[in-house]
Amino acid sequence: MSIGNLAIFNNRAGYRAGIDDYLFEKLNRLSLETIVNREILKNTVKVNLKHATYYQPITCRNLKLLLNEAHKTRSSFDHFIDIGAGKGKACFYAAKHFKFRKITGVEFSHGLVKIANRNKLIFGDRNVSFLSEDAADFLLPRGKCLVFLYNPFNDVILEKFISNNYTHFKEYESLIAYAYDVHRETLLVNGFRTLFRSAERKLSLYQLRSHFQKQR
């Protein structure tokens, strides 16, 4: 790739992708690397739009680091779930480079889900699926999950998601892999403990404390 093309590739709301991101998109013939501002999504979502962030794909480098840390816990995950999946990059990367029985992307923008499903047709992995649902109402499935968040919303929705799925996290000991973890305090005050954190990259991994009793 030429230096000029790389500059164009990176000129997206401050997003700094690497050559591995470019190659992952191009070699797999996927559409992943475009920033989508929150306002563009307004025709496809309703109540919780004000709590959402814009869509931006995570870099392959950061995702690899975070998933490697999750697997260091020696957990056997039934499911990889990307909350705020956008165009599906994290799901496709997880399918290609890690072993999960099932991979699901949850996204409240109908337009982004359509793009993710078009990508899926090209990618061709039957274990990957996408759901058009709001994280504020989404209930995690049975079994141990690795729940991935790339700062998809603010602390209001994160609190709702945790509250709705508190029983799940307690029963199955699922982990939360959080990238750009600006609202990590919400997890800590709700009884999650930090298994890993890179302050430099703002990447972290959490699990609910087994002895924690949620205060109301």
URJO-V78543 format. One record per residue. D_CENTER is the distance of its C-alpha to the mean C-alpha in whole Angstrom. Layout:
<<D_CENTER> <D_CENTER>>
This chain:
<<28> <30> <29> <30> <27> <25> <26> <25> <21> <21> <22> <19> <19> <19> <16> <18> <17> <19> <21> <19> <16> <19> <20> <17> <17> <21> <22> <20> <21> <18> <17> <14> <15> <16> <15> <15> <17> <16> <20> <20> <18> <20> <22> <19> <18> <21> <21> <18> <17> <19> <16> <13> <13> <13> <11> <11> <9> <8> <12> <12> <14> <12> <9> <13> <14> <11> <11> <15> <15> <14> <16> <19> <19> <20> <18> <19> <16> <16> <13> <9> <7> <4> <5> <6> <6> <9> <11> <9> <9> <6> <8> <11> <11> <11> <13> <16> <16> <15> <17> <15> <17> <15> <11> <10> <8> <9> <10> <13> <14> <17> <17> <14> <14> <17> <16> <13> <16> <19> <17> <16> <20> <21> <18> <20> <18> <19> <17> <14> <14> <12> <13> <14> <14> <14> <11> <15> <16> <14> <15> <14> <16> <19> <18> <16> <12> <10> <7> <4> <4> <5> <8> <7> <11> <14> <15> <17> <14> <13> <16> <17> <13> <15> <18> <18> <16> <18> <21> <18> <17> <21> <22> <19> <18> <14> <12> <9> <8> <8> <8> <10> <11> <14> <14> <14> <18> <17> <16> <19> <21> <20> <21> <18> <19> <18> <18> <17> <16> <17> <18> <19> <15> <14> <12> <12> <12> <14> <16> <18> <22> <24> <27> <25> <27> <25> <27> <28>>
